[in-house]
Amino acid sequence: MFNSKSKQAKKEILQLFNEIQINLENNYKDLAIGARKKAEMRLEELKSTGELTDKDYKKLKVTLDDYTKRMEGYHH
C-alpha cells in the first residue's frame, strides 16, 4: 500500500538533494551548505510528522550523510 503523503515527501527531499548536487557540481559551496541544512531540517520534520516511513527515512538519511561527508571541508 502506497501512502501518497510519503511519496510526495520523498519527492520533496529528492528535489532538495538535487539542489545540493547542482550546487556542488557548480562549486557553489555556500549554496550547497545552505541546501544541505534545509534538506536536513526538512527530512527530520517529515520524519517527526510521520509523512516518511522509517524505511524511507533511513534510506534518505544515508544519502544526506553522504553529502555531509563530501562537504566536511566546506566552511562559510
PQR file with spaces between the fields and no chain letter, atoms N, CA, C, O and H, PARSE charges and radii, in Angstrom:
ATOM       1  N    MET     1       0.839   -1.177    0.000 -0.4000 1.5000
ATOM       2  CA   MET     1       0.000    0.000    0.000 -0.0000 2.0000
ATOM       3  C    MET     1       0.885    1.241    0.000  0.5500 1.7000
ATOM       4  O    MET     1       1.782    1.375    0.832 -0.5500 1.4000
ATOM       5  N    PHE     2       0.630    2.130   -0.921 -0.4000 1.5000
ATOM       6  CA   PHE     2       1.441    3.328   -1.040 -0.0000 2.0000
ATOM       7  C    PHE     2       0.734    4.509   -0.401  0.5500 1.7000
ATOM       8  O    PHE     2      -0.455    4.739   -0.624 -0.5500 1.4000
ATOM       9  H    PHE     2      -0.099    2.021   -1.597  0.4000 1.0000
ATOM      10  N    ASN     3       1.468    5.234    0.376 -0.4000 1.5000
ATOM      11  CA   ASN     3       0.943    6.420    1.024 -0.0000 2.0000
ATOM      12  C    ASN     3       1.320    7.620    0.167  0.5500 1.7000
ATOM      13  O    ASN     3       2.504    7.879   -0.052 -0.5500 1.4000
ATOM      14  H    ASN     3       2.434    5.047    0.557  0.4000 1.0000
ATOM      15  N    SER     4       0.328    8.351   -0.317 -0.4000 1.5000
ATOM      16  CA   SER     4       0.624    9.474   -1.223 -0.0000 2.0000
ATOM      17  C    SER     4       1.405   10.575   -0.514  0.5500 1.7000
ATOM      18  O    SER     4       2.213   11.259   -1.142 -0.5500 1.4000
ATOM      19  H    SER     4      -0.633    8.141   -0.140  0.4000 1.0000
ATOM      20  N    LYS     5       1.172   10.755    0.799 -0.4000 1.5000
ATOM      21  CA   LYS     5       1.944   11.749    1.543 -0.0000 2.0000
ATOM      22  C    LYS     5       3.413   11.347    1.601  0.5500 1.7000
ATOM      23  O    LYS     5       4.304   12.182    1.449 -0.5500 1.4000
ATOM      24  H    LYS     5       0.516   10.199    1.309  0.4000 1.0000
ATOM      25  N    SER     6       3.651   10.073    1.819 -0.4000 1.5000
ATOM      26  CA   SER     6       5.025    9.576    1.867 -0.0000 2.0000
ATOM      27  C    SER     6       5.708    9.737    0.520  0.5500 1.7000
ATOM      28  O    SER     6       6.874   10.125    0.446 -0.5500 1.4000
ATOM      29  H    SER     6       2.927    9.394    1.943  0.4000 1.0000
ATOM      30  N    LYS     7       4.983    9.441   -0.530 -0.4000 1.5000
ATOM      31  CA   LYS     7       5.529    9.567   -1.879 -0.0000 2.0000
ATOM      32  C    LYS     7       5.867   11.026   -2.185  0.5500 1.7000
ATOM      33  O    LYS     7       6.914   11.323   -2.761 -0.5500 1.4000
ATOM      34  H    LYS     7       4.036    9.126   -0.470  0.4000 1.0000
ATOM      35  N    GLN     8       4.977   11.922   -1.796 -0.4000 1.5000
ATOM      36  CA   GLN     8       5.206   13.349   -2.020 -0.0000 2.0000
ATOM      37  C    GLN     8       6.374   13.849   -1.159  0.5500 1.7000
ATOM      38  O    GLN     8       7.173   14.666   -1.617 -0.5500 1.4000
ATOM      39  H    GLN     8       4.127   11.681   -1.328  0.4000 1.0000
ATOM      40  N    ALA     9       6.477   13.370    0.070 -0.4000 1.5000
ATOM      41  CA   ALA     9       7.566   13.763    0.964 -0.0000 2.0000
ATOM      42  C    ALA     9       8.912   13.316    0.399  0.5500 1.7000
ATOM      43  O    ALA     9       9.883   14.072    0.421 -0.5500 1.4000
ATOM      44  H    ALA     9       5.828   12.707    0.443  0.4000 1.0000
ATOM      45  N    LYS    10       8.963   12.078   -0.109 -0.4000 1.5000
ATOM      46  CA   LYS    10      10.197   11.574   -0.723 -0.0000 2.0000
ATOM      47  C    LYS    10      10.590   12.433   -1.914  0.5500 1.7000
ATOM      48  O    LYS    10      11.763   12.762   -2.092 -0.5500 1.4000
ATOM      49  H    LYS    10       8.174   11.464   -0.127  0.4000 1.0000
ATOM      50  N    LYS    11       9.610   12.792   -2.725 -0.4000 1.5000
ATOM      51  CA   LYS    11       9.868   13.608   -3.903 -0.0000 2.0000
ATOM      52  C    LYS    11      10.438   14.967   -3.495  0.5500 1.7000
ATOM      53  O    LYS    11      11.354   15.481   -4.138 -0.5500 1.4000
ATOM      54  H    LYS    11       8.657   12.525   -2.581  0.4000 1.0000
ATOM      55  N    GLU    12       9.896   15.537   -2.435 -0.4000 1.5000
ATOM      56  CA   GLU    12      10.386   16.833   -1.945 -0.0000 2.0000
ATOM      57  C    GLU    12      11.838   16.734   -1.488  0.5500 1.7000
ATOM      58  O    GLU    12      12.654   17.593   -1.822 -0.5500 1.4000
ATOM      59  H    GLU    12       9.153   15.119   -1.913  0.4000 1.0000
ATOM      60  N    ILE    13      12.160   15.707   -0.738 -0.4000 1.5000
ATOM      61  CA   ILE    13      13.530   15.529   -0.252 -0.0000 2.0000
ATOM      62  C    ILE    13      14.484   15.286   -1.422  0.5500 1.7000
ATOM      63  O    ILE    13      15.592   15.821   -1.441 -0.5500 1.4000
ATOM      64  H    ILE    13      11.497   15.009   -0.466  0.4000 1.0000
ATOM      65  N    LEU    14      14.060   14.491   -2.383 -0.4000 1.5000
ATOM      66  CA   LEU    14      14.912   14.228   -3.546 -0.0000 2.0000
ATOM      67  C    LEU    14      15.167   15.507   -4.335  0.5500 1.7000
ATOM      68  O    LEU    14      16.249   15.674   -4.898 -0.5500 1.4000
ATOM      69  H    LEU    14      13.160   14.056   -2.368  0.4000 1.0000
ATOM      70  N    GLN    15      14.202   16.403   -4.387 -0.4000 1.5000
ATOM      71  CA   GLN    15      14.416   17.691   -5.049 -0.0000 2.0000
ATOM      72  C    GLN    15      15.452   18.520   -4.281  0.5500 1.7000
ATOM      73  O    GLN    15      16.288   19.195   -4.882 -0.5500 1.4000
ATOM      74  H    GLN    15      13.323   16.268   -3.930  0.4000 1.0000
ATOM      75  N    LEU    16      15.388   18.461   -2.962 -0.4000 1.5000
ATOM      76  CA   LEU    16      16.385   19.167   -2.152 -0.0000 2.0000
ATOM      77  C    LEU    16      17.774   18.565   -2.356  0.5500 1.7000
ATOM      78  O    LEU    16      18.764   19.293   -2.421 -0.5500 1.4000
ATOM      79  H    LEU    16      14.709   17.913   -2.473  0.4000 1.0000
ATOM      80  N    PHE    17      17.847   17.243   -2.456 -0.4000 1.5000
ATOM      81  CA   PHE    17      19.131   16.590   -2.729 -0.0000 2.0000
ATOM      82  C    PHE    17      19.659   17.007   -4.096  0.5500 1.7000
ATOM      83  O    PHE    17      20.864   17.194   -4.263 -0.5500 1.4000
ATOM      84  H    PHE    17      17.043   16.651   -2.404  0.4000 1.0000
ATOM      85  N    ASN    18      18.777   17.151   -5.064 -0.4000 1.5000
ATOM      86  CA   ASN    18      19.169   17.593   -6.392 -0.0000 2.0000
ATOM      87  C    ASN    18      19.756   19.008   -6.330  0.5500 1.7000
ATOM      88  O    ASN    18      20.731   19.315   -7.016 -0.5500 1.4000
ATOM      89  H    ASN    18      17.798   16.999   -4.928  0.4000 1.0000
ATOM      90  N    GLU    19      19.159   19.850   -5.511 -0.4000 1.5000
ATOM      91  CA   GLU    19      19.673   21.214   -5.330 -0.0000 2.0000
ATOM      92  C    GLU    19      21.097   21.184   -4.757  0.5500 1.7000
ATOM      93  O    GLU    19      21.967   21.935   -5.195 -0.5500 1.4000
ATOM      94  H    GLU    19      18.367   19.600   -4.954  0.4000 1.0000
ATOM      95  N    ILE    20      21.316   20.316   -3.784 -0.4000 1.5000
ATOM      96  CA   ILE    20      22.660   20.159   -3.213 -0.0000 2.0000
ATOM      97  C    ILE    20      23.632   19.728   -4.302  0.5500 1.7000
ATOM      98  O    ILE    20      24.707   20.308   -4.451 -0.5500 1.4000
ATOM      99  H    ILE    20      20.608   19.706   -3.427  0.4000 1.0000
ATOM     100  N    GLN    21      23.247   18.707   -5.063 -0.4000 1.5000
ATOM     101  CA   GLN    21      24.114   18.154   -6.106 -0.0000 2.0000
ATOM     102  C    GLN    21      24.485   19.204   -7.146  0.5500 1.7000
ATOM     103  O    GLN    21      25.647   19.318   -7.535 -0.5500 1.4000
ATOM     104  H    GLN    21      22.373   18.236   -4.942  0.4000 1.0000
ATOM     105  N    ILE    22      23.502   19.965   -7.590 -0.4000 1.5000
ATOM     106  CA   ILE    22      23.760   21.005   -8.592 -0.0000 2.0000
ATOM     107  C    ILE    22      24.730   22.042   -8.047  0.5500 1.7000
ATOM     108  O    ILE    22      25.652   22.465   -8.744 -0.5500 1.4000
ATOM     109  H    ILE    22      22.557   19.872   -7.274  0.4000 1.0000
ATOM     110  N    ASN    23      24.521   22.449   -6.808 -0.4000 1.5000
ATOM     111  CA   ASN    23      25.425   23.435   -6.209 -0.0000 2.0000
ATOM     112  C    ASN    23      26.838   22.892   -6.041  0.5500 1.7000
ATOM     113  O    ASN    23      27.810   23.625   -6.223 -0.5500 1.4000
ATOM     114  H    ASN    23      23.772   22.106   -6.242  0.4000 1.0000
ATOM     115  N    LEU    24      26.958   21.623   -5.698 -0.4000 1.5000
ATOM     116  CA   LEU    24      28.287   21.019   -5.584 -0.0000 2.0000
ATOM     117  C    LEU    24      28.972   20.953   -6.948  0.5500 1.7000
ATOM     118  O    LEU    24      30.161   21.251   -7.067 -0.5500 1.4000
ATOM     119  H    LEU    24      26.168   21.027   -5.550  0.4000 1.0000
ATOM     120  N    GLU    25      28.222   20.565   -7.968 -0.4000 1.5000
ATOM     121  CA   GLU    25      28.794   20.452   -9.306 -0.0000 2.0000
ATOM     122  C    GLU    25      29.265   21.801   -9.837  0.5500 1.7000
ATOM     123  O    GLU    25      30.232   21.875  -10.596 -0.5500 1.4000
ATOM     124  H    GLU    25      27.257   20.324   -7.872  0.4000 1.0000
ATOM     125  N    ASN    26      28.579   22.862   -9.435 -0.4000 1.5000
ATOM     126  CA   ASN    26      28.940   24.202   -9.895 -0.0000 2.0000
ATOM     127  C    ASN    26      29.894   24.914   -8.930  0.5500 1.7000
ATOM     128  O    ASN    26      30.219   26.087   -9.110 -0.5500 1.4000
ATOM     129  H    ASN    26      27.794   22.802   -8.819  0.4000 1.0000
ATOM     130  N    ASN    27      30.332   24.183   -7.911 -0.4000 1.5000
ATOM     131  CA   ASN    27      31.272   24.698   -6.923 -0.0000 2.0000
ATOM     132  C    ASN    27      30.723   25.902   -6.142  0.5500 1.7000
ATOM     133  O    ASN    27      31.475   26.795   -5.750 -0.5500 1.4000
ATOM     134  H    ASN    27      30.068   23.230   -7.765  0.4000 1.0000
ATOM     135  N    TYR    28      29.403   25.908   -5.924 -0.4000 1.5000
ATOM     136  CA   TYR    28      28.756   26.932   -5.106 -0.0000 2.0000
ATOM     137  C    TYR    28      28.678   26.401   -3.675  0.5500 1.7000
ATOM     138  O    TYR    28      27.644   25.890   -3.246 -0.5500 1.4000
ATOM     139  H    TYR    28      28.792   25.183   -6.242  0.4000 1.0000
ATOM     140  N    LYS    29      29.782   26.529   -2.948 -0.4000 1.5000
ATOM     141  CA   LYS    29      29.881   25.906   -1.629 -0.0000 2.0000
ATOM     142  C    LYS    29      28.867   26.459   -0.638  0.5500 1.7000
ATOM     143  O    LYS    29      28.221   25.689    0.074 -0.5500 1.4000
ATOM     144  H    LYS    29      30.622   26.944   -3.296  0.4000 1.0000
ATOM     145  N    ASP    30      28.716   27.779   -0.579 -0.4000 1.5000
ATOM     146  CA   ASP    30      27.772   28.361    0.381 -0.0000 2.0000
ATOM     147  C    ASP    30      26.343   27.921    0.088  0.5500 1.7000
ATOM     148  O    ASP    30      25.586   27.619    1.011 -0.5500 1.4000
ATOM     149  H    ASP    30      29.241   28.404   -1.157  0.4000 1.0000
ATOM     150  N    LEU    31      25.972   27.884   -1.180 -0.4000 1.5000
ATOM     151  CA   LEU    31      24.628   27.438   -1.548 -0.0000 2.0000
ATOM     152  C    LEU    31      24.440   25.952   -1.248  0.5500 1.7000
ATOM     153  O    LEU    31      23.358   25.532   -0.835 -0.5500 1.4000
ATOM     154  H    LEU    31      26.587   28.129   -1.929  0.4000 1.0000
ATOM     155  N    ALA    32      25.480   25.165   -1.452 -0.4000 1.5000
ATOM     156  CA   ALA    32      25.408   23.732   -1.149 -0.0000 2.0000
ATOM     157  C    ALA    32      25.229   23.510    0.350  0.5500 1.7000
ATOM     158  O    ALA    32      24.453   22.650    0.767 -0.5500 1.4000
ATOM     159  H    ALA    32      26.358   25.506   -1.788  0.4000 1.0000
ATOM     160  N    ILE    33      25.947   24.284    1.152 -0.4000 1.5000
ATOM     161  CA   ILE    33      25.824   24.180    2.611 -0.0000 2.0000
ATOM     162  C    ILE    33      24.403   24.533    3.040  0.5500 1.7000
ATOM     163  O    ILE    33      23.803   23.834    3.857 -0.5500 1.4000
ATOM     164  H    ILE    33      26.577   24.982    0.813  0.4000 1.0000
ATOM     165  N    GLY    34      23.870   25.616    2.489 -0.4000 1.5000
ATOM     166  CA   GLY    34      22.513   26.036    2.819 -0.0000 2.0000
ATOM     167  C    GLY    34      21.477   25.007    2.397  0.5500 1.7000
ATOM     168  O    GLY    34      20.530   24.734    3.134 -0.5500 1.4000
ATOM     169  H    GLY    34      24.357   26.184    1.826  0.4000 1.0000
ATOM     170  N    ALA    35      21.655   24.444    1.221 -0.4000 1.5000
ATOM     171  CA   ALA    35      20.720   23.438    0.726 -0.0000 2.0000
ATOM     172  C    ALA    35      20.783   22.173    1.573  0.5500 1.7000
ATOM     173  O    ALA    35      19.755   21.543    1.821 -0.5500 1.4000
ATOM     174  H    ALA    35      22.424   24.666    0.622  0.4000 1.0000
ATOM     175  N    ARG    36      21.983   21.795    2.023 -0.4000 1.5000
ATOM     176  CA   ARG    36      22.112   20.612    2.871 -0.0000 2.0000
ATOM     177  C    ARG    36      21.413   20.828    4.207  0.5500 1.7000
ATOM     178  O    ARG    36      20.727   19.936    4.705 -0.5500 1.4000
ATOM     179  H    ARG    36      22.818   22.307    1.822  0.4000 1.0000
ATOM     180  N    LYS    37      21.588   22.013    4.786 -0.4000 1.5000
ATOM     181  CA   LYS    37      20.926   22.311    6.061 -0.0000 2.0000
ATOM     182  C    LYS    37      19.406   22.283    5.905  0.5500 1.7000
ATOM     183  O    LYS    37      18.692   21.760    6.760 -0.5500 1.4000
ATOM     184  H    LYS    37      22.146   22.738    4.381  0.4000 1.0000
ATOM     185  N    LYS    38      18.925   22.854    4.799 -0.4000 1.5000
ATOM     186  CA   LYS    38      17.487   22.871    4.535 -0.0000 2.0000
ATOM     187  C    LYS    38      16.965   21.442    4.368  0.5500 1.7000
ATOM     188  O    LYS    38      15.901   21.101    4.884 -0.5500 1.4000
ATOM     189  H    LYS    38      19.505   23.279    4.104  0.4000 1.0000
ATOM     190  N    ALA    39      17.712   20.614    3.651 -0.4000 1.5000
ATOM     191  CA   ALA    39      17.311   19.220    3.449 -0.0000 2.0000
ATOM     192  C    ALA    39      17.312   18.456    4.769  0.5500 1.7000
ATOM     193  O    ALA    39      16.417   17.654    5.034 -0.5500 1.4000
ATOM     194  H    ALA    39      18.577   20.891    3.231  0.4000 1.0000
ATOM     195  N    GLU    40      18.316   18.710    5.587 -0.4000 1.5000
ATOM     196  CA   GLU    40      18.404   18.028    6.880 -0.0000 2.0000
ATOM     197  C    GLU    40      17.215   18.393    7.772  0.5500 1.7000
ATOM     198  O    GLU    40      16.600   17.519    8.382 -0.5500 1.4000
ATOM     199  H    GLU    40      19.044   19.362    5.373  0.4000 1.0000
ATOM     200  N    MET    41      16.900   19.678    7.844 -0.4000 1.5000
ATOM     201  CA   MET    41      15.779   20.121    8.676 -0.0000 2.0000
ATOM     202  C    MET    41      14.455   19.556    8.151  0.5500 1.7000
ATOM     203  O    MET    41      13.615   19.113    8.934 -0.5500 1.4000
ATOM     204  H    MET    41      17.400   20.388    7.348  0.4000 1.0000
ATOM     205  N    ARG    42      14.275   19.573    6.855 -0.4000 1.5000
ATOM     206  CA   ARG    42      13.021   19.090    6.271 -0.0000 2.0000
ATOM     207  C    ARG    42      12.888   17.581    6.437  0.5500 1.7000
ATOM     208  O    ARG    42      11.794   17.077    6.692 -0.5500 1.4000
ATOM     209  H    ARG    42      14.957   19.933    6.219  0.4000 1.0000
ATOM     210  N    LEU    43      13.987   16.865    6.293 -0.4000 1.5000
ATOM     211  CA   LEU    43      13.961   15.414    6.474 -0.0000 2.0000
ATOM     212  C    LEU    43      13.521   15.065    7.896  0.5500 1.7000
ATOM     213  O    LEU    43      12.682   14.185    8.088 -0.5500 1.4000
ATOM     214  H    LEU    43      14.876   17.274    6.085  0.4000 1.0000
ATOM     215  N    GLU    44      14.079   15.746    8.881 -0.4000 1.5000
ATOM     216  CA   GLU    44      13.707   15.495   10.273 -0.0000 2.0000
ATOM     217  C    GLU    44      12.249   15.881   10.531  0.5500 1.7000
ATOM     218  O    GLU    44      11.538   15.198   11.268 -0.5500 1.4000
ATOM     219  H    GLU    44      14.761   16.461    8.724  0.4000 1.0000
ATOM     220  N    GLU    45      11.821   16.969    9.923 -0.4000 1.5000
ATOM     221  CA   GLU    45      10.438   17.412   10.082 -0.0000 2.0000
ATOM     222  C    GLU    45       9.457   16.390    9.505  0.5500 1.7000
ATOM     223  O    GLU    45       8.446   16.069   10.129 -0.5500 1.4000
ATOM     224  H    GLU    45      12.399   17.524    9.325  0.4000 1.0000
ATOM     225  N    LEU    46       9.762   15.886    8.317 -0.4000 1.5000
ATOM     226  CA   LEU    46       8.895   14.899    7.687 -0.0000 2.0000
ATOM     227  C    LEU    46       8.876   13.595    8.475  0.5500 1.7000
ATOM     228  O    LEU    46       7.847   12.922    8.533 -0.5500 1.4000
ATOM     229  H    LEU    46      10.583   16.147    7.809  0.4000 1.0000
ATOM     230  N    LYS    47       9.993   13.237    9.077 -0.4000 1.5000
ATOM     231  CA   LYS    47      10.065   12.029    9.903 -0.0000 2.0000
ATOM     232  C    LYS    47       9.214   12.196   11.156  0.5500 1.7000
ATOM     233  O    LYS    47       8.472   11.290   11.535 -0.5500 1.4000
ATOM     234  H    LYS    47      10.829   13.783    9.030  0.4000 1.0000
ATOM     235  N    SER    48       9.325   13.364   11.801 -0.4000 1.5000
ATOM     236  CA   SER    48       8.603   13.571   13.058 -0.0000 2.0000
ATOM     237  C    SER    48       7.094   13.680   12.850  0.5500 1.7000
ATOM     238  O    SER    48       6.324   13.339   13.747 -0.5500 1.4000
ATOM     239  H    SER    48       9.928   14.100   11.493  0.4000 1.0000
ATOM     240  N    THR    49       6.666   14.144   11.691 -0.4000 1.5000
ATOM     241  CA   THR    49       5.229   14.242   11.424 -0.0000 2.0000
ATOM     242  C    THR    49       4.655   12.933   10.890  0.5500 1.7000
ATOM     243  O    THR    49       3.441   12.802   10.734 -0.5500 1.4000
ATOM     244  H    THR    49       7.292   14.421   10.962  0.4000 1.0000
ATOM     245  N    GLY    50       5.519   11.973   10.611 -0.4000 1.5000
ATOM     246  CA   GLY    50       5.063   10.678   10.130 -0.0000 2.0000
ATOM     247  C    GLY    50       4.800   10.632    8.637  0.5500 1.7000
ATOM     248  O    GLY    50       4.230    9.661    8.138 -0.5500 1.4000
ATOM     249  H    GLY    50       6.506   12.079   10.737  0.4000 1.0000
ATOM     250  N    GLU    51       5.207   11.666    7.919 -0.4000 1.5000
ATOM     251  CA   GLU    51       4.994   11.692    6.469 -0.0000 2.0000
ATOM     252  C    GLU    51       5.968   10.778    5.734  0.5500 1.7000
ATOM     253  O    GLU    51       5.732   10.410    4.584 -0.5500 1.4000
ATOM     254  H    GLU    51       5.670   12.455    8.324  0.4000 1.0000
ATOM     255  N    LEU    52       7.065   10.412    6.399 -0.4000 1.5000
ATOM     256  CA   LEU    52       8.024    9.466    5.833 -0.0000 2.0000
ATOM     257  C    LEU    52       8.008    8.195    6.665  0.5500 1.7000
ATOM     258  O    LEU    52       7.940    8.244    7.893 -0.5500 1.4000
ATOM     259  H    LEU    52       7.257   10.711    7.333  0.4000 1.0000
ATOM     260  N    THR    53       8.070    7.070    5.993 -0.4000 1.5000
ATOM     261  CA   THR    53       8.179    5.807    6.715 -0.0000 2.0000
ATOM     262  C    THR    53       9.601    5.668    7.258  0.5500 1.7000
ATOM     263  O    THR    53      10.518    6.349    6.798 -0.5500 1.4000
ATOM     264  H    THR    53       8.125    7.030    4.996  0.4000 1.0000
ATOM     265  N    ASP    54       9.776    4.795    8.226 -0.4000 1.5000
ATOM     266  CA   ASP    54      11.114    4.567    8.784 -0.0000 2.0000
ATOM     267  C    ASP    54      12.086    4.093    7.704  0.5500 1.7000
ATOM     268  O    ASP    54      13.244    4.507    7.667 -0.5500 1.4000
ATOM     269  H    ASP    54       9.032    4.242    8.601  0.4000 1.0000
ATOM     270  N    LYS    55      11.596    3.222    6.832 -0.4000 1.5000
ATOM     271  CA   LYS    55      12.436    2.682    5.760 -0.0000 2.0000
ATOM     272  C    LYS    55      12.908    3.802    4.836  0.5500 1.7000
ATOM     273  O    LYS    55      14.093    3.886    4.512 -0.5500 1.4000
ATOM     274  H    LYS    55      10.655    2.885    6.862  0.4000 1.0000
ATOM     275  N    ASP    56      11.985    4.658    4.413 -0.4000 1.5000
ATOM     276  CA   ASP    56      12.337    5.775    3.537 -0.0000 2.0000
ATOM     277  C    ASP    56      13.269    6.753    4.248  0.5500 1.7000
ATOM     278  O    ASP    56      14.227    7.252    3.656 -0.5500 1.4000
ATOM     279  H    ASP    56      11.023    4.590    4.676  0.4000 1.0000
ATOM     280  N    TYR    57      12.982    7.021    5.516 -0.4000 1.5000
ATOM     281  CA   TYR    57      13.820    7.944    6.280 -0.0000 2.0000
ATOM     282  C    TYR    57      15.256    7.442    6.345  0.5500 1.7000
ATOM     283  O    TYR    57      16.193    8.201    6.097 -0.5500 1.4000
ATOM     284  H    TYR    57      12.204    6.616    5.996  0.4000 1.0000
ATOM     285  N    LYS    58      15.431    6.179    6.675 -0.4000 1.5000
ATOM     286  CA   LYS    58      16.776    5.619    6.801 -0.0000 2.0000
ATOM     287  C    LYS    58      17.538    5.696    5.482  0.5500 1.7000
ATOM     288  O    LYS    58      18.724    6.025    5.452 -0.5500 1.4000
ATOM     289  H    LYS    58      14.670    5.562    6.877  0.4000 1.0000
ATOM     290  N    LYS    59      16.840    5.389    4.399 -0.4000 1.5000
ATOM     291  CA   LYS    59      17.455    5.424    3.076 -0.0000 2.0000
ATOM     292  C    LYS    59      17.871    6.858    2.714  0.5500 1.7000
ATOM     293  O    LYS    59      18.978    7.084    2.226 -0.5500 1.4000
ATOM     294  H    LYS    59      15.876    5.122    4.424  0.4000 1.0000
ATOM     295  N    LEU    60      16.990    7.802    2.953 -0.4000 1.5000
ATOM     296  CA   LEU    60      17.281    9.203    2.636 -0.0000 2.0000
ATOM     297  C    LEU    60      18.348    9.778    3.569  0.5500 1.7000
ATOM     298  O    LEU    60      19.146   10.621    3.160 -0.5500 1.4000
ATOM     299  H    LEU    60      16.091    7.619    3.349  0.4000 1.0000
ATOM     300  N    LYS    61      18.361    9.325    4.808 -0.4000 1.5000
ATOM     301  CA   LYS    61      19.358    9.796    5.779 -0.0000 2.0000
ATOM     302  C    LYS    61      20.763    9.360    5.354  0.5500 1.7000
ATOM     303  O    LYS    61      21.723   10.112    5.527 -0.5500 1.4000
ATOM     304  H    LYS    61      17.713    8.640    5.140  0.4000 1.0000
ATOM     305  N    VAL    62      20.887    8.164    4.808 -0.4000 1.5000
ATOM     306  CA   VAL    62      22.185    7.685    4.310 -0.0000 2.0000
ATOM     307  C    VAL    62      22.682    8.608    3.194  0.5500 1.7000
ATOM     308  O    VAL    62      23.858    8.972    3.160 -0.5500 1.4000
ATOM     309  H    VAL    62      20.107    7.553    4.668  0.4000 1.0000
ATOM     310  N    THR    63      21.790    8.980    2.293 -0.4000 1.5000
ATOM     311  CA   THR    63      22.164    9.887    1.199 -0.0000 2.0000
ATOM     312  C    THR    63      22.586   11.239    1.752  0.5500 1.7000
ATOM     313  O    THR    63      23.588   11.804    1.316 -0.5500 1.4000
ATOM     314  H    THR    63      20.835    8.684    2.320  0.4000 1.0000
ATOM     315  N    LEU    64      21.826   11.760    2.709 -0.4000 1.5000
ATOM     316  CA   LEU    64      22.173   13.045    3.315 -0.0000 2.0000
ATOM     317  C    LEU    64      23.522   12.960    4.024  0.5500 1.7000
ATOM     318  O    LEU    64      24.327   13.887    3.940 -0.5500 1.4000
ATOM     319  H    LEU    64      21.012   11.301    3.064  0.4000 1.0000
ATOM     320  N    ASP    65      23.769   11.864    4.713 -0.4000 1.5000
ATOM     321  CA   ASP    65      25.054   11.673    5.390 -0.0000 2.0000
ATOM     322  C    ASP    65      26.212   11.627    4.387  0.5500 1.7000
ATOM     323  O    ASP    65      27.309   12.104    4.680 -0.5500 1.4000
ATOM     324  H    ASP    65      23.115   11.110    4.781  0.4000 1.0000
ATOM     325  N    ASP    66      25.967   11.057    3.215 -0.4000 1.5000
ATOM     326  CA   ASP    66      26.996   11.043    2.166 -0.0000 2.0000
ATOM     327  C    ASP    66      27.329   12.463    1.716  0.5500 1.7000
ATOM     328  O    ASP    66      28.499   12.810    1.551 -0.5500 1.4000
ATOM     329  H    ASP    66      25.076   10.669    2.977  0.4000 1.0000
ATOM     330  N    TYR    67      26.296   13.280    1.520 -0.4000 1.5000
ATOM     331  CA   TYR    67      26.534   14.678    1.150 -0.0000 2.0000
ATOM     332  C    TYR    67      27.295   15.408    2.259  0.5500 1.7000
ATOM     333  O    TYR    67      28.210   16.186    1.987 -0.5500 1.4000
ATOM     334  H    TYR    67      25.346   12.998    1.655  0.4000 1.0000
ATOM     335  N    THR    68      26.909   15.152    3.499 -0.4000 1.5000
ATOM     336  CA   THR    68      27.573   15.785    4.640 -0.0000 2.0000
ATOM     337  C    THR    68      29.052   15.422    4.668  0.5500 1.7000
ATOM     338  O    THR    68      29.903   16.280    4.900 -0.5500 1.4000
ATOM     339  H    THR    68      26.166   14.521    3.719  0.4000 1.0000
ATOM     340  N    LYS    69      29.353   14.156    4.435 -0.4000 1.5000
ATOM     341  CA   LYS    69      30.744   13.699    4.427 -0.0000 2.0000
ATOM     342  C    LYS    69      31.533   14.356    3.294  0.5500 1.7000
ATOM     343  O    LYS    69      32.680   14.757    3.488 -0.5500 1.4000
ATOM     344  H    LYS    69      28.661   13.458    4.247  0.4000 1.0000
ATOM     345  N    ARG    70      30.915   14.468    2.104 -0.4000 1.5000
ATOM     346  CA   ARG    70      31.583   15.104    0.967 -0.0000 2.0000
ATOM     347  C    ARG    70      31.876   16.575    1.234  0.5500 1.7000
ATOM     348  O    ARG    70      32.808   17.141    0.661 -0.5500 1.4000
ATOM     349  H    ARG    70      29.983   14.142    1.947  0.4000 1.0000
ATOM     350  N    MET    71      31.086   17.188    2.096 -0.4000 1.5000
ATOM     351  CA   MET    71      31.202   18.626    2.327 -0.0000 2.0000
ATOM     352  C    MET    71      31.943   18.950    3.622  0.5500 1.7000
ATOM     353  O    MET    71      31.883   20.089    4.084 -0.5500 1.4000
ATOM     354  H    MET    71      30.330   16.729    2.560  0.4000 1.0000
ATOM     355  N    GLU    72      32.630   17.999    4.212 -0.4000 1.5000
ATOM     356  CA   GLU    72      33.295   18.210    5.503 -0.0000 2.0000
ATOM     357  C    GLU    72      34.234   19.411    5.519  0.5500 1.7000
ATOM     358  O    GLU    72      34.295   20.109    6.532 -0.5500 1.4000
ATOM     359  H    GLU    72      32.679   17.073    3.837  0.4000 1.0000
ATOM     360  N    GLY    73      34.949   19.674    4.470 -0.4000 1.5000
ATOM     361  CA   GLY    73      35.911   20.766    4.450 -0.0000 2.0000
ATOM     362  C    GLY    73      35.323   22.117    4.087  0.5500 1.7000
ATOM     363  O    GLY    73      36.050   23.108    4.008 -0.5500 1.4000
ATOM     364  H    GLY    73      34.899   19.107    3.648  0.4000 1.0000
ATOM     365  N    TYR    74      34.022   22.172    3.864 -0.4000 1.5000
ATOM     366  CA   TYR    74      33.375   23.428    3.458 -0.0000 2.0000
ATOM     367  C    TYR    74      33.033   24.260    4.684  0.5500 1.7000
ATOM     368  O    TYR    74      32.437   23.771    5.644 -0.5500 1.4000
ATOM     369  H    TYR    74      33.432   21.367    3.928  0.4000 1.0000
ATOM     370  N    HIS    75      33.421   25.520    4.630 -0.4000 1.5000
ATOM     371  CA   HIS    75      33.112   26.440    5.730 -0.0000 2.0000
ATOM     372  C    HIS    75      32.667   27.763    5.126  0.5500 1.7000
ATOM     373  O    HIS    75      33.059   28.128    4.017 -0.5500 1.4000
ATOM     374  H    HIS    75      33.906   25.917    3.850  0.4000 1.0000
ATOM     375  N    HIS    76      31.847   28.463    5.876 -0.4000 1.5000
ATOM     376  CA   HIS    76      31.415   29.805    5.438 -0.0000 2.0000
ATOM     377  C    HIS    76      32.544   30.780    5.583  0.5500 1.7000
ATOM     378  O    HIS    76      32.385   31.960    5.268 -0.5500 1.4000
ATOM     379  H    HIS    76      31.528   28.166    6.777  0.4000 1.0000
